[in-house]
């Protein structure tokens, strides 16, 4: 299997490898519906750059807002960095789900 050079750093990690990158590329996911536009854009940026395709849809489940799921959200004092941090946190959660599938 040949991997896109864009993800070569990820595939060199023992935790991911070629098989993990294949799982990331095939993973179907949803983003929480309560994300702000900025949070959603950040999550999409990070997930796409990691090799995930676009989400299937927004989840209508009772997903907690980022302030409740990230223990670090209180450290952000301005909305722009908080949105970026939230999006990154959501993207990491999606990647974790992809790798354990």
C-alpha angles and dihedrals in degrees: 000000000000119000128211107262088234089074098038093113090054094047091052090061112096089220092060114019124156093305092052092048089052089053090049091051093048097042117117115207146165130222121223111267093223095067116119117237091260093048091048092049091051092048091049092048093053096041094049093047089052090055103262120138122233116294119266093233140314115289115244090196120117095269112173117243116254093261088066100042100043117064088199099057092096089064092067113086099179130056099235097057090040091055091048091048091048092050091049091049092051091047091052090050091052092048091050090052090049094051095049094048 
